[in-house]
Amino acid sequence: AVYIATPNQFHLDHAMAAFEHNKHLLLEKPMAMTLEESDRIIEEGERRNLVVVVCSPHSFAPPTTAILDMLSRGELGALRMINTWYYGDWLYRPRTAEELSTDQKFGGGVVFRQGPHMFDMIRTIAGGVGTSISATVGAWDETRPIPGSYSAFIQFENGVAATAVYSGYDMFHTGEITYGHSEPRGDDRYAKARRDLAQATR
């Protein structure tokens, strides 16, 4: 297998090159820059009987598997709705030029860079295929004019509905209000860096 972790705009070409050598793919998210490019990768993998996995480690993380285990036991009844919110400072951490580019071929901003994680976790927990999605995207900082937030509503074929909210504009991390049940930080240096940044931008 080949792990493709090159910049987003090269995923299609590099996937096709790996297929030419009959390699299975672990493909970094986002899979490609358009639905058409994604379909080409899927179709070529199926044609060659090769496996394509889009790298979404959060779907296999302990919080996600714990939720799936709870659902499988049915202790809270049937799943009806999923509501998830994430607030952080993604936009103000050190970023590459491509991450901050408004040129669509690079996939800058949180929709391409962070959305795949959130949407894949939601899809994994919902246990079905999405049938519709509506969303709004915000680009609210003129100094970094890429999408820095989104709010989405998703419906699944099994009747589950989900809301997904992501903001990369905040000077705090969601984990600070969820009793530390979030991405591990190890110590308070991350929070201190955000406080220092907030002070510097006032």
MIDOSE-1310 file (N, C-alpha, C; in nm, 2 decimals, decimal comma, always signed):
residues 202
avyi	+0,08/-0,12/+0,00/+0,00/+0,00/+0,00/+0,09/+0,12/+0,00; +0,03/+0,23/-0,05/+0,10/+0,36/-0,05/+0,02/+0,46/+0,03; +0,09/+0,54/+0,12/+0,02/+0,65/+0,19/+0,05/+0,78/+0,12; -0,05/+0,84/+0,07/-0,04/+0,97/+0,00/-0,08/+1,08/+0,09
atpn	+0,02/+1,16/+0,13/+0,01/+1,27/+0,22/+0,06/+1,40/+0,15; +0,05/+1,41/+0,02/+0,10/+1,52/-0,05/-0,01/+1,63/-0,05; +0,03/+1,76/-0,09/-0,07/+1,86/-0,09/-0,20/+1,82/-0,16; -0,31/+1,88/-0,12/-0,44/+1,84/-0,17/-0,45/+1,83/-0,33
qfhl	-0,39/+1,93/-0,39/-0,41/+1,94/-0,54/-0,34/+1,83/-0,62; -0,26/+1,75/-0,55/-0,19/+1,64/-0,61/-0,25/+1,51/-0,59; -0,35/+1,50/-0,51/-0,41/+1,37/-0,47/-0,45/+1,29/-0,58; -0,52/+1,35/-0,68/-0,57/+1,27/-0,79/-0,46/+1,21/-0,87
dham	-0,36/+1,29/-0,91/-0,25/+1,25/-0,99/-0,17/+1,14/-0,92; -0,15/+1,16/-0,79/-0,06/+1,06/-0,72/-0,14/+0,93/-0,69; -0,27/+0,94/-0,67/-0,35/+0,82/-0,66/-0,34/+0,74/-0,79; -0,36/+0,81/-0,90/-0,35/+0,73/-1,03/-0,22/+0,67/-1,05
aafe	-0,11/+0,74/-1,01/+0,03/+0,69/-1,02/+0,04/+0,56/-0,94; -0,01/+0,57/-0,82/-0,01/+0,45/-0,73/-0,09/+0,33/-0,79; -0,20/+0,36/-0,85/-0,28/+0,26/-0,91/-0,20/+0,19/-1,02; -0,13/+0,27/-1,10/-0,05/+0,21/-1,21/+0,05/+0,11/-1,16
hnkh	+0,09/+0,12/-1,03/+0,18/+0,02/-0,97/+0,10/-0,08/-0,89; -0,03/-0,09/-0,91/-0,12/-0,18/-0,83/-0,10/-0,17/-0,68; -0,10/-0,05/-0,63/-0,09/-0,03/-0,49/-0,23/+0,01/-0,43; -0,26/-0,05/-0,31/-0,37/+0,00/-0,23/-0,33/+0,14/-0,18
llle	-0,44/+0,22/-0,14/-0,41/+0,36/-0,10/-0,46/+0,39/+0,04; -0,38/+0,45/+0,11/-0,42/+0,53/+0,23/-0,40/+0,67/+0,19; -0,52/+0,74/+0,17/-0,51/+0,87/+0,11/-0,55/+0,98/+0,21; -0,46/+1,08/+0,23/-0,49/+1,18/+0,32/-0,61/+1,26/+0,28
kpma	-0,68/+1,31/+0,38/-0,80/+1,40/+0,36/-0,75/+1,54/+0,32; -0,84/+1,61/+0,24/-0,95/+1,56/+0,17/-0,91/+1,46/+0,06; -1,00/+1,37/+0,02/-0,97/+1,27/-0,08/-0,92/+1,34/-0,21; -0,99/+1,44/-0,25/-0,95/+1,52/-0,38/-1,02/+1,65/-0,37
mtle	-1,00/+1,73/-0,47/-1,05/+1,87/-0,47/-1,19/+1,89/-0,52; -1,25/+1,79/-0,59/-1,38/+1,79/-0,64/-1,45/+1,66/-0,63; -1,58/+1,65/-0,63/-1,65/+1,52/-0,64/-1,61/+1,44/-0,76; -1,59/+1,51/-0,87/-1,55/+1,44/-0,99/-1,42/+1,37/-0,98
esdr	-1,32/+1,44/-0,92/-1,19/+1,38/-0,89/-1,20/+1,26/-0,80; -1,28/+1,28/-0,69/-1,30/+1,17/-0,60/-1,37/+1,05/-0,67; -1,47/+1,07/-0,75/-1,53/+0,96/-0,82/-1,43/+0,89/-0,91; -1,34/+0,96/-0,98/-1,24/+0,90/-1,06/-1,15/+0,81/-0,98
iiee	-1,11/+0,85/-0,86/-1,03/+0,77/-0,77/-1,10/+0,64/-0,73; -1,23/+0,66/-0,69/-1,31/+0,54/-0,65/-1,32/+0,45/-0,76; -1,36/+0,50/-0,88/-1,39/+0,41/-0,99/-1,26/+0,33/-1,04; -1,15/+0,40/-1,03/-1,02/+0,33/-1,08/-0,98/+0,23/-0,97
gerr	-1,00/+0,26/-0,84/-0,97/+0,16/-0,74/-1,06/+0,04/-0,76; -1,19/+0,06/-0,78/-1,28/-0,06/-0,80/-1,24/-0,13/-0,93; -1,21/-0,06/-1,03/-1,17/-0,13/-1,16/-1,05/-0,22/-1,14; -0,96/-0,18/-1,06/-0,84/-0,25/-1,04/-0,85/-0,35/-0,92
nlvv	-0,96/-0,35/-0,85/-0,98/-0,43/-0,73/-0,88/-0,39/-0,62; -0,86/-0,26/-0,60/-0,76/-0,21/-0,50/-0,84/-0,13/-0,40; -0,79/-0,14/-0,27/-0,86/-0,07/-0,16/-0,81/+0,07/-0,15; -0,91/+0,16/-0,13/-0,88/+0,30/-0,11/-0,94/+0,34/+0,03
vvcs	-0,86/+0,39/+0,12/-0,90/+0,43/+0,25/-0,86/+0,58/+0,27; -0,96/+0,66/+0,29/-0,93/+0,80/+0,32/-0,89/+0,82/+0,47; -0,78/+0,88/+0,50/-0,73/+0,88/+0,63/-0,82/+0,97/+0,72; -0,89/+0,90/+0,81/-0,98/+0,97/+0,90/-0,96/+0,91/+1,04
phsf	-0,85/+0,94/+1,11/-0,82/+0,87/+1,23/-0,92/+0,89/+1,34; -0,99/+1,00/+1,34/-1,08/+1,03/+1,45/-1,20/+0,93/+1,45; -1,23/+0,87/+1,34/-1,34/+0,77/+1,34/-1,30/+0,65/+1,42; -1,17/+0,63/+1,44/-1,13/+0,51/+1,51/-1,07/+0,55/+1,65
appt	-1,09/+0,67/+1,69/-1,04/+0,72/+1,82/-1,13/+0,68/+1,93; -1,08/+0,67/+2,06/-1,16/+0,62/+2,17/-1,29/+0,69/+2,19; -1,30/+0,82/+2,18/-1,44/+0,88/+2,20/-1,54/+0,83/+2,10; -1,50/+0,81/+1,97/-1,59/+0,76/+1,87/-1,63/+0,62/+1,90
tail	-1,53/+0,54/+1,92/-1,56/+0,40/+1,95/-1,64/+0,38/+2,07; -1,62/+0,46/+2,17/-1,71/+0,45/+2,30/-1,85/+0,49/+2,26; -1,87/+0,59/+2,18/-2,01/+0,62/+2,14/-2,07/+0,50/+2,06; -2,00/+0,45/+1,97/-2,05/+0,33/+1,89/-2,08/+0,21/+1,98
dmls	-2,00/+0,19/+2,08/-2,02/+0,08/+2,18/-2,15/+0,11/+2,26; -2,17/+0,23/+2,30/-2,29/+0,27/+2,38/-2,42/+0,25/+2,29; -2,41/+0,29/+2,16/-2,52/+0,27/+2,07/-2,55/+0,13/+2,05; -2,45/+0,04/+2,03/-2,47/-0,10/+2,01/-2,54/-0,17/+2,12
rgel	-2,52/-0,12/+2,24/-2,58/-0,18/+2,36/-2,73/-0,13/+2,37; -2,76/-0,02/+2,31/-2,90/+0,03/+2,31/-2,94/+0,09/+2,45; -2,84/+0,12/+2,53/-2,88/+0,16/+2,67/-2,95/+0,30/+2,67; -2,94/+0,38/+2,57/-3,01/+0,51/+2,57/-3,12/+0,51/+2,46
galr	-3,15/+0,39/+2,40/-3,25/+0,39/+2,29/-3,19/+0,41/+2,16; -3,27/+0,43/+2,06/-3,23/+0,45/+1,92/-3,17/+0,58/+1,90; -3,07/+0,59/+1,82/-3,01/+0,72/+1,78/-3,10/+0,80/+1,69; -3,13/+0,92/+1,73/-3,21/+1,01/+1,65/-3,14/+1,13/+1,59
mint	-3,06/+1,19/+1,68/-2,99/+1,32/+1,64/-2,85/+1,31/+1,69; -2,76/+1,38/+1,61/-2,62/+1,41/+1,65/-2,60/+1,56/+1,64; -2,55/+1,61/+1,75/-2,52/+1,75/+1,75/-2,37/+1,77/+1,79; -2,29/+1,83/+1,71/-2,15/+1,84/+1,75/-2,10/+1,99/+1,72
wyyg	-2,03/+2,04/+1,81/-1,97/+2,17/+1,80/-1,82/+2,17/+1,83; -1,74/+2,24/+1,75/-1,60/+2,25/+1,78/-1,56/+2,39/+1,77; -1,49/+2,44/+1,87/-1,44/+2,58/+1,87/-1,29/+2,57/+1,90; -1,21/+2,64/+1,82/-1,07/+2,65/+1,84/-1,01/+2,76/+1,76
dwly	-0,88/+2,76/+1,76/-0,80/+2,88/+1,70/-0,73/+2,83/+1,57; -0,79/+2,74/+1,50/-0,72/+2,69/+1,38/-0,67/+2,80/+1,29; -0,75/+2,90/+1,27/-0,71/+3,00/+1,17/-0,59/+3,08/+1,22; -0,56/+3,09/+1,35/-0,46/+3,17/+1,40/-0,33/+3,09/+1,44
rprt	-0,33/+2,96/+1,42/-0,21/+2,89/+1,44/-0,12/+2,91/+1,32; +0,01/+2,87/+1,33/+0,09/+2,88/+1,21/+0,03/+2,80/+1,10; +0,02/+2,85/+0,98/-0,05/+2,78/+0,87/+0,04/+2,80/+0,75; +0,04/+2,70/+0,66/+0,11/+2,71/+0,53/+0,04/+2,80/+0,44
aeel	+0,11/+2,85/+0,33/+0,05/+2,94/+0,24/-0,07/+2,87/+0,17; -0,06/+2,74/+0,14/-0,17/+2,67/+0,07/-0,30/+2,66/+0,17; -0,28/+2,65/+0,29/-0,39/+2,64/+0,39/-0,47/+2,77/+0,39; -0,40/+2,88/+0,37/-0,46/+3,01/+0,37/-0,49/+3,07/+0,24
stdq	-0,47/+2,99/+0,13/-0,50/+3,04/+0,00/-0,65/+3,03/-0,04; -0,70/+3,14/-0,10/-0,84/+3,14/-0,15/-0,85/+3,07/-0,28; -0,74/+3,03/-0,34/-0,74/+2,95/-0,47/-0,80/+2,81/-0,44; -0,91/+2,78/-0,51/-0,98/+2,66/-0,48/-0,90/+2,53/-0,50
kfgg	-0,80/+2,54/-0,59/-0,72/+2,42/-0,62/-0,64/+2,38/-0,50; -0,62/+2,46/-0,40/-0,54/+2,43/-0,28/-0,63/+2,37/-0,17; -0,76/+2,41/-0,17/-0,84/+2,36/-0,06/-0,81/+2,43/+0,08; -0,79/+2,56/+0,08/-0,76/+2,63/+0,20/-0,88/+2,64/+0,29
gvvf	-0,86/+2,66/+0,42/-0,97/+2,69/+0,51/-1,02/+2,56/+0,58; -1,11/+2,58/+0,67/-1,15/+2,47/+0,76/-1,24/+2,37/+0,69; -1,31/+2,41/+0,59/-1,40/+2,31/+0,52/-1,32/+2,19/+0,47; -1,22/+2,22/+0,39/-1,14/+2,11/+0,34/-1,04/+2,05/+0,44
rqgp	-0,99/+2,14/+0,53/-0,88/+2,09/+0,62/-0,94/+2,02/+0,75; -1,05/+2,07/+0,80/-1,10/+2,01/+0,92/-1,24/+1,94/+0,91; -1,32/+1,99/+0,81/-1,45/+1,93/+0,79/-1,44/+1,77/+0,77; -1,35/+1,72/+0,69/-1,34/+1,57/+0,67/-1,34/+1,50/+0,80
hmfd	-1,27/+1,55/+0,91/-1,27/+1,48/+1,03/-1,41/+1,48/+1,10; -1,47/+1,59/+1,11/-1,60/+1,60/+1,17/-1,70/+1,53/+1,10; -1,71/+1,54/+0,97/-1,81/+1,47/+0,89/-1,80/+1,32/+0,89; -1,67/+1,28/+0,89/-1,65/+1,13/+0,89/-1,69/+1,07/+1,03
mirt	-1,66/+1,14/+1,14/-1,71/+1,10/+1,27/-1,86/+1,09/+1,27; -1,92/+1,19/+1,22/-2,07/+1,20/+1,22/-2,12/+1,08/+1,14; -2,07/+1,06/+1,02/-2,11/+0,95/+0,93/-2,09/+0,82/+1,00; -1,98/+0,80/+1,06/-1,95/+0,67/+1,13/-2,05/+0,64/+1,24
iagg	-2,08/+0,75/+1,32/-2,18/+0,73/+1,43/-2,32/+0,71/+1,38; -2,36/+0,79/+1,28/-2,49/+0,78/+1,22/-2,52/+0,65/+1,16; -2,42/+0,58/+1,11/-2,44/+0,45/+1,05/-2,52/+0,44/+0,93; -2,52/+0,55/+0,85/-2,59/+0,54/+0,73/-2,53/+0,63/+0,62
vgts	-2,60/+0,64/+0,51/-2,55/+0,72/+0,40/-2,63/+0,86/+0,41; -2,55/+0,97/+0,39/-2,62/+1,10/+0,39/-2,70/+1,12/+0,27; -2,82/+1,17/+0,29/-2,91/+1,20/+0,17/-2,92/+1,34/+0,14; -2,89/+1,43/+0,24/-2,89/+1,58/+0,21/-2,81/+1,65/+0,30
isat	-2,75/+1,76/+0,26/-2,67/+1,85/+0,35/-2,70/+1,99/+0,30; -2,72/+2,08/+0,40/-2,72/+2,22/+0,38/-2,63/+2,29/+0,47; -2,56/+2,40/+0,43/-2,46/+2,46/+0,52/-2,44/+2,60/+0,48; -2,38/+2,67/+0,58/-2,33/+2,81/+0,56/-2,18/+2,81/+0,60
vgaw	-2,10/+2,89/+0,53/-1,96/+2,90/+0,56/-1,93/+3,05/+0,58; -1,84/+3,07/+0,69/-1,81/+3,20/+0,72/-1,66/+3,23/+0,69; -1,63/+3,35/+0,63/-1,49/+3,40/+0,62/-1,49/+3,54/+0,67; -1,45/+3,55/+0,80/-1,48/+3,67/+0,87/-1,36/+3,76/+0,91
detr	-1,24/+3,72/+0,86/-1,12/+3,79/+0,89/-1,05/+3,83/+0,76; -1,05/+3,96/+0,73/-1,00/+4,01/+0,61/-0,85/+3,98/+0,59; -0,78/+3,96/+0,70/-0,63/+3,93/+0,69/-0,61/+3,78/+0,66; -0,71/+3,70/+0,68/-0,70/+3,56/+0,64/-0,84/+3,52/+0,58
pipg	-0,86/+3,56/+0,45/-0,99/+3,56/+0,39/-1,04/+3,42/+0,35; -0,99/+3,31/+0,40/-1,04/+3,18/+0,37/-1,16/+3,14/+0,46; -1,23/+3,04/+0,43/-1,34/+3,00/+0,52/-1,28/+2,95/+0,66; -1,33/+3,02/+0,76/-1,28/+2,98/+0,90/-1,39/+2,92/+0,98
sysa	-1,51/+2,90/+0,93/-1,62/+2,84/+1,01/-1,72/+2,78/+0,91; -1,80/+2,69/+0,97/-1,92/+2,64/+0,90/-2,02/+2,59/+0,99; -2,15/+2,59/+0,95/-2,26/+2,53/+1,02/-2,33/+2,45/+0,92; -2,35/+2,32/+0,95/-2,41/+2,23/+0,86/-2,53/+2,15/+0,92
fiqf	-2,62/+2,11/+0,84/-2,73/+2,02/+0,88/-2,73/+1,90/+0,78; -2,72/+1,78/+0,83/-2,71/+1,66/+0,75/-2,83/+1,57/+0,78; -2,89/+1,51/+0,68/-2,99/+1,40/+0,70/-2,94/+1,27/+0,64; -2,97/+1,16/+0,71/-2,92/+1,03/+0,67/-3,04/+0,95/+0,63
engv	-3,01/+0,84/+0,55/-3,11/+0,76/+0,49/-3,18/+0,68/+0,60; -3,12/+0,66/+0,72/-3,18/+0,59/+0,83/-3,26/+0,67/+0,92; -3,28/+0,80/+0,88/-3,36/+0,89/+0,96/-3,29/+0,98/+1,06; -3,16/+0,95/+1,09/-3,08/+1,03/+1,18/-3,05/+1,17/+1,12
aata	-3,06/+1,27/+1,20/-3,02/+1,41/+1,15/-2,91/+1,46/+1,24; -2,82/+1,54/+1,18/-2,70/+1,59/+1,25/-2,68/+1,73/+1,22; -2,63/+1,80/+1,32/-2,58/+1,94/+1,31/-2,43/+1,93/+1,33; -2,36/+2,01/+1,26/-2,21/+2,02/+1,27/-2,17/+2,17/+1,26
vysg	-2,11/+2,21/+1,37/-2,06/+2,35/+1,38/-1,91/+2,35/+1,41; -1,84/+2,43/+1,33/-1,69/+2,44/+1,35/-1,65/+2,59/+1,34; -1,58/+2,64/+1,43/-1,53/+2,77/+1,43/-1,38/+2,77/+1,46; -1,30/+2,82/+1,36/-1,15/+2,83/+1,38/-1,11/+2,97/+1,42
ydmf	-1,20/+3,05/+1,47/-1,17/+3,19/+1,50/-1,16/+3,22/+1,65; -1,17/+3,11/+1,73/-1,18/+3,14/+1,88/-1,05/+3,13/+1,95; -1,04/+3,20/+2,06/-0,92/+3,20/+2,14/-0,93/+3,11/+2,26; -1,01/+3,00/+2,24/-1,02/+2,90/+2,34/-1,04/+2,77/+2,26
htge	-1,03/+2,66/+2,33/-1,05/+2,53/+2,27/-1,17/+2,46/+2,34; -1,25/+2,39/+2,26/-1,37/+2,33/+2,31/-1,34/+2,24/+2,43; -1,22/+2,18/+2,43/-1,19/+2,09/+2,54/-1,19/+2,16/+2,68; -1,17/+2,29/+2,67/-1,17/+2,36/+2,80/-1,31/+2,37/+2,87
ityg	-1,41/+2,34/+2,79/-1,55/+2,34/+2,85/-1,61/+2,20/+2,85; -1,53/+2,10/+2,82/-1,58/+1,96/+2,82/-1,50/+1,88/+2,91; -1,45/+1,94/+3,02/-1,38/+1,86/+3,13/-1,26/+1,79/+3,08; -1,20/+1,84/+2,97/-1,08/+1,78/+2,92/-1,10/+1,66/+2,83
hsep	-1,23/+1,63/+2,80/-1,26/+1,52/+2,71/-1,25/+1,56/+2,57; -1,13/+1,58/+2,52/-1,11/+1,63/+2,39/-0,97/+1,58/+2,35; -0,91/+1,65/+2,25/-0,77/+1,62/+2,21/-0,68/+1,64/+2,32; -0,59/+1,55/+2,35/-0,50/+1,56/+2,46/-0,40/+1,68/+2,44
rgdd	-0,37/+1,75/+2,54/-0,27/+1,86/+2,53/-0,15/+1,84/+2,62; -0,16/+1,76/+2,72/-0,04/+1,73/+2,80/-0,02/+1,82/+2,91; -0,02/+1,95/+2,88/-0,01/+2,05/+2,99/-0,08/+2,18/+2,94; -0,05/+2,29/+3,01/-0,13/+2,41/+2,98/-0,06/+2,50/+2,89
ryak	+0,05/+2,46/+2,82/+0,12/+2,55/+2,73/+0,03/+2,59/+2,61; -0,05/+2,50/+2,56/-0,14/+2,53/+2,45/-0,24/+2,64/+2,49; -0,30/+2,63/+2,60/-0,39/+2,73/+2,65/-0,32/+2,87/+2,67; -0,20/+2,86/+2,72/-0,12/+2,98/+2,75/-0,09/+3,05/+2,61
arrd	-0,06/+2,97/+2,51/-0,02/+3,03/+2,38/-0,15/+3,10/+2,32; -0,26/+3,04/+2,34/-0,39/+3,11/+2,29/-0,41/+3,24/+2,37; -0,39/+3,24/+2,50/-0,41/+3,36/+2,58/-0,31/+3,47/+2,54; -0,19/+3,43/+2,51/-0,09/+3,53/+2,47/-0,13/+3,59/+2,33
laqa	-0,18/+3,50/+2,24/-0,22/+3,55/+2,11/-0,34/+3,64/+2,12; -0,43/+3,61/+2,21/-0,55/+3,70/+2,23/-0,50/+3,83/+2,28; -0,41/+3,84/+2,37/-0,35/+3,96/+2,42/-0,29/+4,04/+2,31; -0,21/+3,97/+2,23/-0,13/+4,04/+2,12/-0,22/+4,10/+2,02
tr	-0,34/+4,04/+2,00/-0,43/+4,09/+1,89/-0,53/+4,19/+1,94; -0,53/+4,23/+2,07/-0,62/+4,33/+2,12/-0,57/+4,47/+2,09
